[in-house]
Amino acid sequence: MKLRATRMKRLSDFVLIMFILLGLVNCKQAQEESVQNFIIIPQPVEITPTAGVFQLNSRTKITCDEELRSKAEQLAGFLKPATGYNLPITGIGKRKNVISLSLDISLNNLGNEGYKLDVRPKRITITASSAVGILYGIQSLRQLFPAEIERKNISKTNDSWSIPCVSITDNPRFIWRGLMLDCSRTFWSKEYIKRTLRLMSLYKLNVLHLHLTDDQGWRIEIEKYPELTQKGARFPAKWNEPKEREGFYTKNDIREIVDYATQHNVAIVPEIEMPGHSMAVLACYPELSCTGGPFEIHPFFKGPSVHKDIFCAGNEKTFEFLENVLTEVVEMFPSEYIHIGGDEAPKKRWEMCKKCQARLIEERLKDEHELQSWFIKRIEKLVSGQGKKLIGWDEILEGGLSSTASVMYWRGWLEDVPERVVSKGNDIVMSPTSHCYFDYKYEAISTMKAYEYEPVSNKLSKEHSNNILGVQANFWSHIDRTEAGVDKQLFPRILSISEVGWSPNNKKDSTYFKEKVIKQLIRLEKLGVNYFHDPGLKNVK
């Protein structure tokens, strides 16, 4: 009898343990399902649903210290158009029905861009170690509201602005989460650049790389060389180009754009192409070429896609010109990096140029590839001498890479490039043609294909993986040359790059992400984005 009782007790204990384990599993499943009710892109690191809802109303106040007042004003500006509420901004206090913004130095472990967001029935708090983190907390809060919050006028369809209670702790995986816009082949208005910055900030992208010069146009005012914009920013009349496709940014335009970008936590990285893709310069100053010209700029499909004529590496006037240009560029852009291009530079002219061949002998260089390396290293001295870091397309590897230059990897078919770069201790930004070229059609790079991209190869050691700065989408403007066309190329797949760049790799969930994108499309509609109807996003329950 005693043995039977013992067996019965063991069976009872086993059944109890199984019930507990089953309950934990069910609880975890319920929590995961609950988490998936929160449609935030990029996916936060930690998100814990809690009970209740917060109800925004006309009596809600925003509280903050004076140093965060500009962020509080941005939050009020996000909420006003659709709600009609003029939410007052007051000092920090223990009040109910408030959205509280505050700095907390103890959150330094989340980095400069990390934040905590806590939504409770009577109070929302956003805390971070910096104002940058506060804005990202605001952007996550913004996505918790119904998509109607993005309307530009008072919504009549949703009188209840409630959001579910939740606790979020968040910070980015990579420090570089970028987008490149080609402004040379097609000029984009200042207003469109600002709109792009607003959308980037919403999805926590933090670098806008502006491709300002190329064969098709020079798009930035340089006071020392006015002909660059008088002639180099315009297509000859014979091409009958629409006026909105040509033009340039004045220095005041650039300052305005940079200030606006700073308000939205986006760094503007300018690109001045060299030694190739320089026809817009050579058309103005042919003496900087190997042949002396004459040259003429043209729309992309009206001539060679890559010109043989490039800056003469043997001509000291070339470096005098570039130093003067870069000095003015550095004054306009406070960003840490200056992009100098370096891609697709044919060496044919250098091979035939007496000055370039003399430079080879003088500098004891083996060939024209080493001449390009010498060219880039000389430019890097100019850039670093003005307190900036040089970054260039991955061709700057050819002939030898300096120990301090950073590389932007674009040639996706050259799979060994990232490892070659980081093994030398150089930093790299991942933007391969395989996943990140958004001038490509969706048949080649769908939203989900972009989402599947993993910037860090499992072949890399932890030490070397730290040299991967992040990821960037690139848009070249030779095919889609209208704002509506660019919208379709960028959205919705830029959301994929947003999450690849911010969220931990172990948080990736293709099914969940696809569902989030489908729901985010409603928000994009309210924001006036002319997104592409990606067939790969169908078949979502």
N, C-alpha and C positions, 0 to 999 in steps of 0.2 A: 504493500500500500504506500509506504514511504517513497519507494522508487517511482511508482506511478504518479504520485503527487509532484515529485521533482520534475518528471518529464512534462507534466501538465503545465508547471510553472515556466519551464523553459519555452514551451510552445507559446504560452501566453506572452512571455517577454518578447519572443521572436515576432509574434503578430503585432505587438505594440510598436516595436522598432520599425517594422515594415510600414505601419500606418504613419509613423513620424516621418520616415524617409519619403513616403509617397506624398505626404503633406508638404514637405519641403520642396519636392520637385514641382508639385502643383503651384506652390507659392512662387517659386522662381519663374515658372512658365507664365503665371499671371502677371508678375512684375515685368517680365520681358515684353509681354503683350501690351502692358500699360505703357511702357517706355515707347513702344512703337506708335503710340498715339500722338507723340510729340514730333512735329515735322520741322526739324531744324537742320539746315545744311550750312556748314559742315557739321557732322555728327559730333556732339560734345564728348569729352573724355569720360565723364561720369554724369549720369542723369538719373535721379531718384524721384519717382512720382510720390506725392504726399496727398493727404486728404483735403478736399475743399477746393474753392475757386476764389480768385481775386476779382472783384468787380470794379472796373474803372468807371468813374462818373465825373460830373462837372465839379465835384467838391474835392477830388483827388489833388494832392499837392506833390510837387517834386522837391525833395530836400537835398542839400549838398553844401559842402564848404565852398568858399568863394573860388578856389582854384579849379573847381569842377563846374563852374557856372556855364561855361561854353558847352560842355557836354550835356548839361541839363537842358540848355536851350535847344540843342539838337534833338533831344528826346521829345521835348514839347513840340518842336516843329514836325517830327514824324507823326505825332498823334493828333495834331490839330485838324488837318484838312478833312479827314473822314469823320471825326467825332464832333468837330465844332467846339471842343473844349479849349479854353485858354487856361491851361494849368499853371497856377502860380508856382514860382520857385522861391523857396525859403531856406533858412539855415537849418542845419541838422538838429533834430529834436525827436523825442520819443512820442511820435504822433501816430494815430491810426489813419488808414486810408491814404498812405503815402507811398511814393516810389523814392527810395533813399539811395543816393550815390555817395560812396565814401572810399577813401584811400586807406589801405591797411598794409603797412610795411612787412607784416608777418607773412604776406602772400608772395614775397619775393621768390619763393620756391616754384611759383607758377610762371616766372619769367615776366618780361615787360608786357606781353600781350595776353597773359592769363587773367582769369576773373572767376568770381563766384556769383551766382545768381540764385536767390532764394525767394520763391513766391509763396506767400502765406495768405490766408483769407483777409487779413487786415493790413498787410504790409508787404511790399516788395523791396528787397535790398540787393544792390549790386556793389560788390567790393572788388578792389584790385590794388596792385602795388603802384599802378600808374594810370594816367588818363587814357592811355591807349587801351589798356584792359577794360576800363570802364565803357568805352565806346563799343567794344566787342560784346560786352555783357548786354548793352542796350540793343545791339543788333539781334542777339538771341532772343531777348524779350520781345522785340518787334515781331519775330517769326512765330511767337507763341500766340499772338493775337490772330483772329480770323483774317484771311487775305483782304477782306474789305477795308482793313485799316490803311491799305496803300492807295485808296481812292484819292483823287485830287480835289474832290468836293464832298460835302456832307453826305454820308450814306443814309439812305432811307430804308435799306433792307435789313439793317442790323442795329437795333437800338440798345442791345446788351453787349457791352465790350468786356466780356469776362474771359479769364484764362485759367487753366487748371493749375493747381499748386504743384510745385516741383522744386527740387534742389539740384543745381548744376555746378560742377567744378570743371573748369575747362582751360586748356592751353594748347598751343599749336605744336605739331610734330616738327615742322620745318620753319626756318626763319624767312625763306624766300618762297612766296606764293604769288606767282606773277602772271601777267598778260602782256604780250607785245602787240602793239598796233603799228602797222606800217603807214606812216603819214606821207611818205615820199611818193609812192606810185599813185596814191590818191590822197588828197589833202582832206583832213577831217576838221570840222569847225570846232571852235573853242567850246561851244555849248555841248556838242556831242562828246567831247573829251570829259567834260564835267559830269555828264550823265553816266558815262562809263565808270567814272570814279565812284559815283554814288552806288552803282550796282556792285562794283567790286567790294566796296566796304560792307555792304549788306551780307555778302558771302565770304567775308574775312580774307579776301585777297589783298596783298599789301605792297605789290610792286607793279607799277605801270611802266613798261619799257617802250619808249617812243622811238621808232625808227625814223629819224628826222631827215636823213640824207641818203640818196641813192642815185642811180642813173636817171631816174624820172623826175627828180626835183630836189631842191634844197629848201627846207621848210622852216628855217630859224634865222632871225635877224642877227647879223654880225656887223657891227658898226664899222669896223676897219675895212670890210669888204662888201660894200653895198650892192655890187653887181650880182652877188650870190642870190639876192632876193629880187632884184630888179629884172634879172634875166633868168637865173637858175630856178626860180620858183614858178615859171610860166612855160607852158608849151607853145611852140611856134603856132601862129594863126592857121597855118595850113592843115593842122590836125583837127580843127573845129572841136576842141575839147570844151565841155561845159565849164563855165567859170567856177562853179562850186568845187570842181575837182582839182583846182590849182590854187596856190596862194602860200602864205607863210605866217608864222607866229611872230609878232613883234616881241621885244623884250618885256613890255608891259603885259602882253598876253601870257608869256611864260611865267612871269611873277604871279599873275592872277591864278593860273592853273596850278602852280606849285603851292600857293597858299591854300587853295581849295583842296588839293590832294592832302596836305598836312592835316586839315580839319577832319579828313576821312581816313586818317591813318594809312595813307598810301604814299610810298616814295616814288618819285619820278626819276627813272634812269634814262638819260639821253643817249642816243647812239649816233655817232658821227662816223660814217663808213670810210675805211681805208684799208689797204692801198687800192683795192678794187671797188667796183660799184660807185665810181666817182665821176661819171660823165657830167652830172649837173655842175660840178666844180670845173672840170676841164673845158666845158662849153664857155665858161666865163673867163677862165685863166688857162688857156691852152699851153702856156709856157711851163706849166707844172707837169706836163705829160712827157713821155719819151720822144714823141714825134713832132710835137708842135701844132697838131691839129690841121684844119679846123674841125670843130665838133658841134653837134646839135643834139639837144635832148628830144625825146619822143615818147609817146605812150608805150606801155610795156610790149604790147603785141605788134607794134609798128617797126620793130627792129630786133637786134639780138637780145636775148634774155640776159646774157653775160657778155660784156664788152671786153675786147682785148686790151683796150687802152686803160691804163691805171696810173696812179701817181708815180712819178719818176723817183726811184730810190737813190739815184746818184746825184740828184739836184738839191743843193742846200736850200734853195728857195722853197722847195716842198716842205721842209721841216720848219722854216720860218713861218710859212703860211699856217701850217697845222698848229704850231705853238700859239700863234696869235688867236686862231679860232678857238682852241681849247681853253685858253685863258678866259675868253668871254663866256664860253659855255659853263665853265666851272663857277663863274660868278653868278650865273642864273640858277644853277641847280645845286641845292644843298645835299643831295643824295651822296651816299658813301661811294658809289660806283659810277664810272664813266665807261660806256660801251664803245669800243672802237671798231666793231665789225670784224674785219680780217678774213671774211669768207670769200670763196670763189674769185680769187685773184689770179688770173692767167699770167704766166711768166714769159710769154712770147716776146712782148715788147722789151722786157728786161734783158732777154737773151741777145737782142739785136741793138741794144742801146750802149753807146760808148761810155756814157757816164755811169751807168749801172755796172758795166763790166769793170770799169776802173774802181768802183766801190768794192766789188768782190775782191780785187787784188789788194786794195788798201787795207781792208778789214780781215784779210786772210780767210775768206769764206769759201766753202767747198762748192756751193751751187746756189741757184736762185731761191731754193727753199730756205737755205740758211740766210739769204739776203732778206727774205720776208721776216724771218725770226729776228734778224738784226733791226729791221725797220720797226717791228712791234716793240722790241725792247727799248729802242730809243724813244718811241712815243710814251712807253710806260714811265720812263724817267721824267718826262714832262708832266704826266698825269700825277705820279706820286709826289713830285716836287710841289704840287699844288694841293697836297693833302687828300688825294683821292686814290681809289683802287681801280685798276684796269680790269675790265672783263671783255672777252671777245669770243666769237664763234669758234668752234673746235678746230678750225684750220690753223689757229695760232700755235697749235702743237707742232706743225710741220717745221722742220729745221731746228727745233729746240724751243722749249717753253721756259720762261723765267720762273724763278722760285716763288714769286709773289703774285703772278697774274692768275685770275680766275677764268674759268672756261664755261661757255654755254654750249652744251652738247645738243646738236641738232641732227647729225647724220646718223639716223637710226639704224642704217644698214652696217655701220661700223661698230659692232657690239663691244669691241675691246677698248674703245675710247675712254669710257668712265674709269675703268680700272687703271689705265695708263695715267690718267690725270691724278687720281687720288693716291696712287702708289708713290707719286712724287711729292705728295703733301700739299698739292694745290686744291683749291676749292672748285666745285662744279655745280652748275644749275642744269637740271635735266629737262630737256624740251625736245625729245626726239620726234622725227617725222612719223614714227610708227603710231604714236598716241596723242601727240600734242600740236599737230599742225591743223589749225581750224579753218584754213582756206581750202582744205581737202573736203570732198563730199562726205556725207554721212555714211554712204555705202562703204567708204574706206575706214573712217573713224566715227563710229557711232557713239552716242552718249555712254553706253555701257562699256564699249571697248576702252574709252578714255578712263572710265572708272576703274577698270581692271589693271591699270598701269601701276607698277610697283617701282618707285625710283631707286630703291636700294637692292642691289643684287645680293643673293645669298653667298656669292663668291667673295664678297668683301669682308674684311675683318671689321670689328667694331670700331677700331681706331680709324680705319680708312672711311668707314661709312659716315663718320662725323664730318668729313670734308664735303659731303653732299649738302649744299645749302638749301636745296628745295626743288621745286618744279614750276614750269611755266608753259602756258599755252601761247602759241604764236599765230598771228593773223596777218597774212600778206595780202595787200589790197590791189592785186592786178586783175582779179576776176570779178569779185563782188565789189562794186564801186559806189554803192548807195548805202545810206545809214540803215535802211530796212534790210538790205542784203547782208550787212555785217551782223545785225541782230540775229538773223537766222543762222549764220555760221557760228556765232559764239554761244547762243542759247538754244537748247538747255545744256550743251555739253561742257560749258565752262563750270557748271555746278559740280561736275565730276572732278575737275582739277582742284576746285575749292576743297572738296573732301579728301582727295588724295594728299593735298598739301598740308591740311590741318589735322585730320583725325588719325588716331593710332591705327596701325595696320591691322591689329587684332579686332578692331571694331567694324571692319568692312563686312557688309552683308548686302550682296547684290540685289536680292529680292526686296529687302527693306528699302534700300536706296532707290530702286526703281519706283516703289510706291511713293516715296518722299518727293521725287522729281515730278511725278504726275500731279501731286497736290500743289507743288510749288509753281506749276504752270499757271494756276489760277492767280497766284500772287504776281507773276510776271505779266499776266494780262492786265491787272490793275495798274501796274507800273508802266504800261504802254510799250512793253517789249514785244517786238515782232518775231517771236521764237519759231523755230522749225518744228514741225510735227514729225518727230523721229519715230518711224515705224517700229523701231526696236523697243520702244516704251509701251507698246500695246501688250495685251494678254496679262494685264494686272487685275487681280480679283478686286 
